[in-house]
Amino acid sequence: MDLKIAKEEKTMATILHLSVFSKFIIPLGNFIFPLILWLTKKEKSFIDEHGRKAINFQISLFLYTILLFSIGLAIVVFQALRLGLDMPIVIGAEQLYINELGQAISIVVTIAVFAILLAALFFLEIFAVISASIKASNGENYSFPLCINFIGKDSNNHQFTNHQQSKNEQFNNPKNQTL
């Protein structure tokens, strides 16, 4: 990336990425701490870039997890209902009784497939966050896999970059005033 990136910015971006692991201690810590760190140092372009990407990745993973869990639950409920309406659907100590394992094999396979997908998503998160932290400490950018860009670059900072002036700036400019 750029050699002008200060060590403080690299350290802050690394801490920002690693702060998502706070979710294992505090619920929603993977959103709260990176957001706080990002907003406090947002004016630095390197931290701004890494902060946006970290938060976008966490939001994307949250949505993927909800989607996978919802689809898996819906399929399991559908398969349980398909087994037969004469059996109780309430799962408890002895309420759900299945005569043969062959009847429940589709439910077991579905649960296993979705458990593997959720575990893969979990390991992807750990790998990606550690990779992003290493890249940030080296002063490089990192693109997260499967990341949806919810928070884009702030367009307010770049609104008049092509040398256009707003109406107030044109009025207050002495070169544009006529009598």
C-alpha positions as CSV (number, residue, x, y, z in Angstrom):
1,M,0.0,0.0,0.0
2,D,1.4,3.4,1.0
3,L,4.7,3.8,2.9
4,K,3.2,7.0,4.6
5,I,1.0,5.0,6.8
6,A,1.9,5.6,10.4
7,K,2.6,2.8,12.8
8,E,-0.3,4.1,15.0
9,E,-2.7,3.6,12.1
10,K,-1.5,0.1,11.4
11,T,-1.8,-0.8,15.0
12,M,-5.3,0.7,15.3
13,A,-6.5,-1.2,12.1
14,T,-5.1,-4.4,13.5
15,I,-6.8,-3.9,16.8
16,L,-10.0,-3.0,15.0
17,H,-10.0,-6.3,13.1
18,L,-9.1,-8.3,16.2
19,S,-11.8,-6.6,18.3
20,V,-14.5,-8.7,16.5
21,F,-13.4,-11.7,18.6
22,S,-15.0,-9.8,21.6
23,K,-18.2,-11.5,20.5
24,F,-17.0,-14.6,22.4
25,I,-17.1,-12.5,25.6
26,I,-19.7,-9.9,25.1
27,P,-22.9,-10.4,22.9
28,L,-22.7,-8.2,19.8
29,G,-19.2,-7.2,20.6
30,N,-18.2,-8.0,17.0
31,F,-20.3,-5.0,16.0
32,I,-19.9,-2.7,19.0
33,F,-16.1,-2.5,19.4
34,P,-15.1,-2.3,15.7
35,L,-17.7,0.4,15.2
36,I,-16.4,2.4,18.2
37,L,-12.8,2.1,17.1
38,W,-13.7,2.9,13.5
39,L,-15.8,6.0,14.3
40,T,-13.1,7.4,16.6
41,K,-10.4,7.3,13.9
42,K,-12.5,7.5,10.8
43,E,-10.7,10.6,9.5
44,K,-7.6,8.4,8.8
45,S,-8.1,6.9,5.4
46,F,-6.3,3.6,6.2
47,I,-8.4,3.1,9.3
48,D,-11.6,4.1,7.5
49,E,-11.0,1.5,4.8
50,H,-10.3,-1.3,7.2
51,G,-13.1,-0.3,9.6
52,R,-15.7,-0.2,6.8
53,K,-14.6,-3.6,5.5
54,A,-14.6,-5.2,9.0
55,I,-18.1,-4.0,9.8
56,N,-19.4,-5.0,6.4
57,F,-17.9,-8.5,6.8
58,Q,-19.5,-8.9,10.3
59,I,-22.9,-7.8,9.0
60,S,-22.6,-10.1,6.0
61,L,-21.7,-13.1,8.3
62,F,-24.6,-12.3,10.6
63,L,-27.0,-12.3,7.6
64,Y,-25.5,-15.5,6.2
65,T,-25.8,-17.2,9.6
66,I,-29.5,-16.2,10.0
67,L,-30.2,-17.3,6.4
68,L,-28.6,-20.7,6.9
69,F,-30.2,-21.3,10.2
70,S,-33.7,-20.3,8.9
71,I,-33.5,-22.4,5.8
72,G,-32.1,-25.4,7.8
73,L,-34.9,-25.1,10.4
74,A,-37.6,-24.8,7.8
75,I,-36.3,-27.9,6.0
76,V,-36.1,-29.9,9.2
77,V,-39.6,-28.9,10.3
78,F,-40.9,-29.8,6.8
79,Q,-39.2,-33.2,7.0
80,A,-40.5,-33.8,10.5
81,L,-44.1,-33.1,9.4
82,R,-43.6,-35.3,6.4
83,L,-42.8,-38.3,8.7
84,G,-46.4,-38.5,9.7
85,L,-49.0,-36.5,11.4
86,D,-49.9,-39.3,13.8
87,M,-46.7,-38.8,15.7
88,P,-46.2,-35.9,18.1
89,I,-44.0,-33.2,16.8
90,V,-43.0,-31.8,20.1
91,I,-39.4,-32.8,20.8
92,G,-38.8,-33.8,24.4
93,A,-37.8,-36.8,26.5
94,E,-40.3,-39.3,24.9
95,Q,-42.6,-37.2,22.7
96,L,-41.0,-37.8,19.3
97,Y,-40.8,-41.4,18.7
98,I,-39.4,-42.8,15.4
99,N,-39.9,-46.5,14.6
100,E,-37.0,-46.8,12.3
101,L,-33.8,-44.9,11.7
102,G,-34.6,-44.8,8.0
103,Q,-37.5,-42.5,8.7
104,A,-35.3,-39.9,10.3
105,I,-32.2,-40.2,8.1
106,S,-33.3,-37.2,6.0
107,I,-33.5,-35.0,9.1
108,V,-30.2,-36.2,10.4
109,V,-28.5,-35.5,7.1
110,T,-30.1,-32.1,6.8
111,I,-29.0,-31.1,10.3
112,A,-25.4,-32.4,9.5
113,V,-25.2,-30.5,6.3
114,F,-26.3,-27.2,7.8
115,A,-24.1,-27.8,10.8
116,I,-21.1,-28.2,8.5
117,L,-22.1,-25.1,6.6
118,L,-22.3,-23.0,9.8
119,A,-19.0,-24.4,11.0
120,A,-17.4,-23.5,7.6
121,L,-18.8,-20.0,8.0
122,F,-17.3,-19.8,11.5
123,F,-13.8,-21.0,10.4
124,L,-14.0,-18.6,7.4
125,E,-14.6,-15.8,9.8
126,I,-11.6,-16.7,12.0
127,F,-9.3,-17.2,9.0
128,A,-10.4,-13.9,7.3
129,V,-10.2,-11.8,10.5
130,I,-6.7,-13.1,11.3
131,S,-5.6,-12.5,7.6
132,A,-7.0,-9.0,7.7
133,S,-5.2,-8.3,10.9
134,I,-1.9,-9.4,9.5
135,K,-2.5,-7.4,6.3
136,A,-3.4,-4.3,8.4
137,S,-0.2,-4.6,10.5
138,N,1.8,-4.7,7.3
139,G,0.0,-1.6,6.0
140,E,-1.9,-3.4,3.2
141,N,-5.5,-3.6,2.3
142,Y,-7.6,-6.8,2.6
143,S,-10.7,-7.8,0.8
144,F,-12.9,-10.1,2.8
145,P,-14.5,-13.1,1.1
146,L,-18.3,-13.2,0.7
147,C,-18.5,-9.7,1.9
148,I,-21.5,-7.5,1.0
149,N,-20.7,-3.8,0.8
150,F,-23.3,-2.2,3.1
151,I,-21.2,0.7,4.3
152,G,-19.6,2.4,1.3
153,K,-17.2,5.3,1.2
154,D,-18.6,8.6,2.5
155,S,-19.8,10.6,-0.5
156,N,-20.1,13.8,1.5
157,N,-16.3,14.2,1.7
158,H,-15.9,13.9,-2.1
159,Q,-18.9,15.9,-3.2
160,F,-17.0,18.9,-4.6
161,T,-13.8,17.2,-5.6
162,N,-14.1,18.1,-9.3
163,H,-13.6,21.8,-8.5
164,Q,-17.3,22.7,-8.5
165,Q,-18.4,25.2,-6.0
166,S,-21.6,25.1,-4.0
167,K,-24.0,28.1,-4.4
168,N,-22.8,29.6,-1.1
169,E,-19.2,29.3,-2.1
170,Q,-20.0,30.9,-5.4
171,F,-21.8,33.8,-3.7
172,N,-19.1,34.4,-1.1
173,N,-16.3,34.3,-3.7
174,P,-15.2,37.9,-4.5
175,K,-14.3,37.0,-8.0
176,N,-17.9,36.0,-8.8
177,Q,-19.5,39.1,-7.3
178,T,-20.7,41.8,-9.7
179,L,-22.2,45.1,-8.8
